């Protein structure tokens, strides 16, 4: 798949400041990664020596040391510290901000960059952006969509002949930029040899020396991780040292390194603080047996009370009126006292009453464990619904969270009639706009949380989720491991499964019908024809991208509605990327011309246009344009609510007849048309095909122009690997007991 990044001047980010999401759909990396994944020749020796030099630094970084000061100017002087993220978000007086915008625009213009990029620069770098850019022109690389060649041109515009390729400021900007590009591909860390290779391709002299300086300055965090599995055996085979376990040196952005550390800590905390319930009869026997011991100790306690302060009473007095009655507890702050935890007998009764063997296995696993992973396809959602209903019947405060509003509606529909519809989207749950509310310690007032679509959680969002759970809260992570991973960096669910630190319940409920059969065969690496008597699956060939667009739009606007009775509004076009001969741009333009032609008088959109709003990476909100005015475009969203997209947010709005597959995860449509253009072959993976085909509920059409690339991808390319540290951190802190 041809990359869709648009190399405009600084301030021209491709597609609203985010790279084409074909990288998340499996496209090969285009920057920062050495061919074959390892440095060659003399660079290998240099990088190996550098890895040894920073071993101690890496060990200190994993323990969380105080990092040295960051950027220094060209003369070695320390500049003023850049404002932190919270300070940047603080509202400033209008005149002060206007002055910062004017000063930044002047600097940008002097360097040959568009002046209207000033707002983005101030938003990212703070109100001292002008001074920072003048002192360090390569700081412009921190802004969305700017590439190294653009930053080099900007630096030459400001510094003239002094802007050399070996400038230390350039090195300090390029290393984080390479790691940010890797994060866009899903990597939360990068091997040091790959970063060195990326610097070499960007023309940086002595990349190993530059890397050492960047690590010492604390701009990135280094780690020495032990290798395991086949990778470790391959490395050990070429080493003469049998005593030392093979390791690799990784570099990571601080925010991603801390997110994975926090995520691992949260998982271990929830598991280690879990206390299962006991049967009431056992409690009564233990209580009776302890009465005599309590009486015997009573006189001793009384003597102690005469000589030592009554700690509990003192605490009650300190807490103020009502404290000794327990009114200050977290549970009561959340709206009432916590009921007793159900014991094994109650859990077993709930498991026996579950509607399927897989649901029974899931209930039993949750009875005994604080953390459970649940895997399966679309049909397995019924097991999560059964668990939610069973937990509520046991008196637990239980909720489920889905990735999308459609997923919420689907799961709610699987609950028995009259059951409490305690299901929310994950975004609403964490923001507090839906869900059980918070306890006094700001954790979610829950005993059990079931998170569906778990593979879509990136490292940072997963860390936020774990921080929101109280000690010992039961957490069930449910999802299809064959689907695409998160849009953000990390592969949380896959790493958790690989770490084997919690029980895993694999659903035995197959997905229904010919589409389910096709998806299942793709999941095991086979692309087999299926029997589809009612045209549930149709495969069409096309000679090139232009013909693929024509056939796809014909299916959307005529064939599927006429032959199958599925309205065009319930059919989606899916393709690998935004650009190319049959990307979302080409498909949406053709679909609009057929279904809602117009001049695009509201910033390229017309009333009636089908659109998707992407307020954050990996999040889409489908809708329809109602109208527009000076305040923005007014939309009716798929969940029935209305929203206004301000002009400043217009770059996050696209036409929505056609989506990339990564935009479509977490949703399904009655009809789906998967378009495989002739230029998509290199980016196809089994994971992408599996996810794309699984978006269809009743009908799937495949417009196929990729030739042998499709079966080859299904058979030979499971997924583009991601480099992460979560599994290593979990291995250091929890035993692989499952």
Buried (B, 14 or more C-beta within 10 A) or exposed (E): BBBBBBEBBBBBBBBBBBBBBBBBBBBEBEBBBBEEEEBEEEBBEBBBEBBEBBBEBBEBBBEEEEBEEBBBEEEEEEBEEBBEEEEBEEEBEEEEBEBBBEBBBBBBBBBBBBBEBBBBBBBBBBBBBBBBBBBBBBBBBBBBBBBBEBBBBBBBBBBEEEBEEEBBBBBBBBBBBBBBBBBBBBBBBBBBBBBBBBBBBBBBEBBBBBBBBBBBBBBBBBBBBEBBEEEBEEBBEEEEEEEEEBBBBBBBBBBBBBBBBBBBBBBBBBBEEBEBBBBEEEEEEEEEEEEEEEEEEEEEEEEEEEEEEEEEEEEBEEEEEEBBEEEBBBBBBBEEEBEEBBBBBBBBBBBEBBBBEBBBBBBBBBBEBBBBBBBBBBBBBBBBBBBBBBBBBBBBBBBBBBBBBBBBBBBBEBBEEEBEBBBBBBBBBBEEEBBBEBBEEEBBBBBBBBBBBBBBBBBBBBBBBBBBBBEBBBBBBBBBBBBBBBBBBBBBBBBBBBBBBBBBBEBEBBBEBBBBBBBBBBBEBEBEEBEBEEBBBBBBBBEEBBBBBBBBBBBBBEBBBEEBEBEBEBBBBBBBBBBBBBBBBBBBBBBBEBBBEBEEEBEBBBBBBBBBBBEEBBBBBBBBBBEBEEEBBBBEBBBEEEBEBEEEBBBBBBBBBBBBBBBBBBBBBBBBBBBBBBBBBBBBBBBBBBBBBBBBBBBBBBBBBBEEBBBBBBEEBBBBEBBBBBBBBBBEBBEEEE
